[in-house]
Amino acid sequence: MTRIVVEQWIEAPPSTVYRYLTGSDEWKRWQGVDARLDAREGGIFAMLMGNGMRASGEFVRLVKDELVVFTWGWVDHPVIPPGSTTVEISLTKNGKGTLLTLTHRLPDDEADLHRAGWAHYLPRLASAAAGLDPGPDPGPG
């Protein structure tokens, strides 16, 4: 197992960033084309990417404005099935914004692809949470 750690500074308070991590409408502004989030422990996490891939899991732990932990996996994926990996996102007030730290634990051979994906999507989250329009999601390329 590999542990990916990615940081992103966001020009918005933790309460705003938290909404973009727990609200269906907010999530799809920065990642994917659809999302269904039931942000409570044991609640569903499901999203649809622009390329037709579907990710799903469930929320494991939520601390309002501080921490979001959910399981993650791809529907119809042989290596990372739904709910088989864990994503932990911590939010720390940092000046006039938020330092987001994302930790994703997943199989070694999937680490580079997911590291590139988070590197693509976290700046989109930063843009959306700061009140800007990140535009349509072209995918991580």
PyMOL commands that set and color helices and strands:
alter all, ss='L'
color gray80, all
select helices_A, chain A and resi 14-22+24-30+108-129
alter helices_A, ss='H'
color red, helices_A
select strands_A, chain A and resi 2-10+34-37+44-48+54-63+67-72+85-94+97-106
alter strands_A, ss='S'
color yellow, strands_A
deselect
rebuild
show_as cartoon
